[in-house]
Amino acid sequence: ILLLDEPMAGMNVEEKQDMSRFILDVNDEFGTTIVLIEHDMSVVMDISDRIVVLDYGKKIGDGTPSEVRTNPDVISAYLGTSH
C-alpha cells in the first residue's frame, strides 16, 4: 500500500501531470494499492478507479469518478446549492 497525502500541493500543471503519470506507473508496474488524499479534483477524477468523499469526517460519497461526480450529497457539500 502506498499512502499519499496531498502529493500535488504547490505544484504547477506540468508537475501535476508528471506526478500523476508516476502514480499511475507505480500502480501499473507493481500492482500497488494507492490511497491518495488530494484536494485537486481534476487530478482525483483523472487517476482514480474509486473515490471516497468525506465531509467533516463523514463519508458522503463512494464509487467511480462518474458516480461521485453526480452524487447530490457531494455536489451539495463541495459546490453548494442554490436557494
Steps between C-alpha positions, in 0.01 A plus 500: 500500500626845407352785706519848345385813683460801271782404260396775257520784756692798365554348155439668168299330224800330337625366834151367582490319166842345567398393852173354370689295241742381769212390727332313216831339399559376856152352502547334160852369559465372856123454537521724803184609677522878534310710752506861383384796703474791260297819463569550128180343369617488139795285606279280718245447222770430240705237683258326738311176454301553818440815704381542857387853591500627857327809633609591854607138554173348380496289184257659255606336175658178381537362148649555159593852393179530295287380793664741742481790251120464485440424869261766638662497847845561349367776276329666795806479726760610248314714249221638716133514417285777364218633714 
